[in-house]
Amino acid sequence: MRGHFISTILIACVLCAPVFAQRVEIFGGPQYEHLQSSYNAVGWNASLTGNFKHVLGITADFSGVYNSRRASSSVYTYTFGPVLTARLPVVQPFVHGLFGGATASTAGGSDNAFAMIIGGGLDVGLRKGIGLRLVQADWILTKFSDQTQDRQGRVSAGIVIKF
């Protein structure tokens, strides 16, 4: 499990390497996540986006949520995919389609699954190079143990740093 996560991060870095010389955005902030079967949890969300065209980029998105009411369980996602951003003067709405994996852990063990995240959000520029992600709302599909779960979502907000 740990080796799979590290190799996924390395692949994301290799995929984003050609765009590091251009515009890079780093996002981080808290998130609320609802997973099927009434699993609600809070945690964090972080992403690294490399923009190789004015409106088109690639995003590596990572998140983790924790629920102490359900036997100290946690869910991590690690997804990658394209992002389209409207570069308006003050606000920058975006949409993304991300694909990768998810790991759910409890005291009894862990399980890995396919994950797909489709959504978008709205960034507001505060100063040159720093912005605020007012909202990011995503629909999540996972496939744990051959069971597709598609009534899931997450909402996050936070700080965006642009290089």
C-alpha positions as CSV (number, residue, x, y, z in Angstrom):
1,M,0.0,0.0,0.0
2,R,2.7,2.5,1.0
3,G,4.8,1.6,-2.1
4,H,1.8,2.1,-4.3
5,F,1.2,5.6,-2.9
6,I,4.9,6.6,-3.3
7,S,5.0,5.3,-6.9
8,T,1.8,7.3,-7.7
9,I,3.4,10.5,-6.4
10,L,6.5,9.9,-8.4
11,I,4.5,9.3,-11.6
12,A,2.6,12.6,-10.9
13,C,5.9,14.5,-10.5
14,V,7.2,13.0,-13.8
15,L,4.0,13.9,-15.6
16,C,4.1,17.5,-14.3
17,A,7.9,18.0,-14.9
18,P,7.6,19.5,-18.4
19,V,5.3,22.2,-17.1
20,F,7.3,23.3,-14.0
21,A,9.0,26.0,-16.0
22,Q,5.6,27.5,-16.8
23,R,2.8,28.4,-14.5
24,V,2.4,26.1,-11.4
25,E,-0.4,26.3,-8.8
26,I,-0.4,24.7,-5.4
27,F,-3.6,24.4,-3.4
28,G,-4.1,23.3,0.2
29,G,-7.0,23.5,2.6
30,P,-9.6,21.7,4.7
31,Q,-12.4,19.5,3.2
32,Y,-15.6,17.8,4.1
33,E,-16.4,14.5,2.4
34,H,-19.5,12.4,2.3
35,L,-19.1,8.8,1.1
36,Q,-21.9,6.3,0.4
37,S,-23.4,4.5,3.4
38,S,-23.6,7.7,5.5
39,Y,-19.8,8.0,6.0
40,N,-19.1,11.7,6.8
41,A,-15.6,12.9,7.6
42,V,-13.4,16.0,7.6
43,G,-9.7,16.2,6.5
44,W,-7.5,18.0,4.0
45,N,-7.1,18.4,0.3
46,A,-4.0,19.4,-1.6
47,S,-3.2,19.7,-5.3
48,L,-0.4,20.6,-7.7
49,T,-1.4,21.9,-11.1
50,G,0.9,22.5,-14.0
51,N,-0.5,24.7,-16.8
52,F,0.9,24.1,-20.2
53,K,-1.6,26.2,-22.1
54,H,-3.4,29.4,-21.0
55,V,-6.6,27.5,-20.0
56,L,-5.5,23.8,-19.9
57,G,-3.4,22.1,-17.3
58,I,-2.8,18.8,-15.5
59,T,-3.6,18.4,-11.8
60,A,-2.3,15.9,-9.2
61,D,-4.8,15.9,-6.4
62,F,-4.4,14.3,-2.9
63,S,-6.8,14.2,0.0
64,G,-7.3,12.5,3.3
65,V,-10.3,12.4,5.6
66,Y,-10.7,10.9,9.1
67,N,-13.7,9.7,11.1
68,S,-13.1,8.7,14.7
69,R,-16.8,7.5,15.1
70,R,-16.3,4.6,12.7
71,A,-13.4,2.7,14.4
72,S,-10.9,5.4,13.7
73,S,-11.2,5.1,9.9
74,S,-9.6,7.1,7.2
75,V,-9.9,7.5,3.4
76,Y,-7.1,8.8,1.1
77,T,-7.5,9.6,-2.6
78,Y,-4.7,10.2,-5.1
79,T,-5.9,11.3,-8.5
80,F,-4.6,12.9,-11.7
81,G,-6.1,14.5,-14.7
82,P,-6.9,17.5,-16.9
83,V,-8.1,20.9,-15.6
84,L,-9.7,23.7,-17.7
85,T,-9.6,27.2,-16.1
86,A,-11.2,30.4,-17.4
87,R,-8.6,33.1,-16.8
88,L,-10.8,36.1,-15.9
89,P,-9.3,39.2,-14.3
90,V,-10.4,38.6,-10.7
91,V,-12.1,35.2,-10.6
92,Q,-11.0,32.0,-12.2
93,P,-13.6,29.2,-12.4
94,F,-12.3,25.8,-13.2
95,V,-13.5,22.2,-14.0
96,H,-11.5,19.0,-13.7
97,G,-11.8,15.3,-14.3
98,L,-9.4,13.3,-12.1
99,F,-8.7,9.5,-12.1
100,G,-6.6,7.4,-9.8
101,G,-7.0,5.5,-6.6
102,A,-8.4,5.5,-3.1
103,T,-7.4,3.7,0.1
104,A,-9.8,3.1,3.0
105,S,-8.4,2.1,6.3
106,T,-9.9,1.0,9.6
107,A,-8.4,-0.7,12.7
108,G,-9.1,-4.0,10.9
109,G,-7.1,-3.3,7.7
110,S,-7.2,-1.4,4.5
111,D,-8.6,-1.7,1.0
112,N,-7.6,0.0,-2.3
113,A,-9.9,1.0,-5.1
114,F,-10.3,2.9,-8.3
115,A,-11.4,6.5,-7.8
116,M,-12.8,9.1,-10.2
117,I,-13.4,12.7,-9.2
118,I,-15.3,15.2,-11.4
119,G,-16.0,18.7,-10.3
120,G,-14.7,22.3,-10.2
121,G,-14.5,25.4,-8.3
122,L,-13.9,29.1,-8.1
123,D,-10.6,30.9,-7.3
124,V,-10.3,34.5,-6.4
125,G,-7.0,36.4,-6.8
126,L,-6.0,38.3,-3.7
127,R,-2.5,39.5,-4.7
128,K,-0.1,38.6,-7.5
129,G,0.7,34.9,-6.9
130,I,-1.7,34.3,-4.1
131,G,-5.4,33.5,-4.3
132,L,-8.3,32.0,-2.3
133,R,-10.2,29.0,-3.4
134,L,-13.7,30.0,-2.3
135,V,-15.1,26.6,-3.1
136,Q,-14.2,23.3,-4.8
137,A,-17.1,20.8,-5.1
138,D,-16.5,17.4,-6.5
139,W,-18.5,14.2,-7.3
140,I,-16.6,11.0,-6.3
141,L,-17.0,7.5,-7.8
142,T,-15.1,4.7,-6.1
143,K,-15.0,0.9,-6.7
144,F,-14.1,-0.9,-3.5
145,S,-14.4,-4.8,-3.6
146,D,-16.2,-4.7,-7.0
147,Q,-18.9,-2.4,-5.6
148,T,-19.3,0.9,-7.4
149,Q,-20.3,3.7,-5.1
150,D,-21.4,6.9,-6.8
151,R,-23.4,8.9,-4.3
152,Q,-20.4,10.6,-2.9
153,G,-19.0,14.1,-2.8
154,R,-16.6,16.5,-1.2
155,V,-16.3,20.2,-0.7
156,S,-13.1,22.0,0.1
157,A,-11.7,25.6,0.3
158,G,-8.3,27.1,1.0
159,I,-5.3,29.0,-0.3
160,V,-3.8,28.9,-3.9
161,I,-0.2,29.8,-4.5
162,K,0.8,30.5,-8.1
163,F,4.4,30.5,-9.4
